[in-house]
Amino acid sequence: MKMQIKQLEKTLESLKEKHESMDETFWNRSENWQESEKGQDFEDKMLELEDCIGELEDIIERLEDL
């Protein structure tokens, strides 16, 4: 079980890095782009990724408690 948890933690770190990159990209774009359809779609994907990160953190925590 410890090996699987370690793999999930690595995946979690990778997802967090991807989210940070997306967040930086979003805020470095113009306000017009952020408010455009493309910008809104990008932000929606970023928020979805954030939700997935939170869910994965919860899963890891639950597995550690077993």
C-alpha positions in Angstrom: 0.0 0.0 0.0 2.9 2.4 0.8 4.2 2.1 -2.8 0.8 3.0 -4.2 0.5 6.0 -1.9 4.0 7.2 -3.0 2.9 6.9 -6.6 -0.2 8.9 -5.9 1.9 11.6 -4.1 4.1 11.9 -7.1 1.1 12.3 -9.3 -0.3 14.9 -6.9 2.9 16.9 -7.1 2.9 16.8 -10.9 -0.7 18.0 -10.9 0.1 20.8 -8.5 3.0 21.9 -10.8 0.7 21.8 -13.8 -1.9 23.9 -11.9 0.8 26.5 -10.9 1.9 26.7 -14.5 -1.7 27.2 -15.7 -2.3 29.8 -13.0 0.8 31.8 -14.0 -0.2 31.6 -17.7 -3.7 32.8 -16.9 -2.6 35.8 -14.8 0.1 36.8 -17.3 -2.4 37.1 -20.1 -4.3 40.3 -20.8 -7.6 41.1 -19.0 -9.3 40.9 -22.4 -8.0 37.4 -22.9 -9.0 36.4 -19.4 -12.5 37.6 -20.0 -12.7 36.0 -23.5 -14.3 32.6 -24.2 -10.9 31.1 -24.5 -9.8 32.6 -21.2 -12.9 31.5 -19.5 -12.5 27.9 -20.8 -8.9 27.9 -19.6 -10.0 29.1 -16.2 -12.7 26.5 -16.0 -10.1 23.8 -16.8 -7.8 25.2 -14.2 -10.6 25.1 -11.6 -11.5 21.6 -12.5 -7.8 20.6 -12.1 -7.9 22.3 -8.7 -10.9 20.2 -7.7 -9.2 17.0 -8.8 -6.1 17.9 -6.8 -8.3 18.3 -3.7 -10.0 15.0 -4.3 -6.6 13.2 -4.7 -5.4 14.8 -1.5 -8.4 13.4 0.3 -7.9 9.9 -1.3 -4.3 9.9 -0.2 -5.2 10.9 3.3 -7.9 8.2 3.5 -5.5 5.6 2.3 -2.9 6.6 4.9 -5.5 6.1 7.6 -6.1 2.4 6.5 
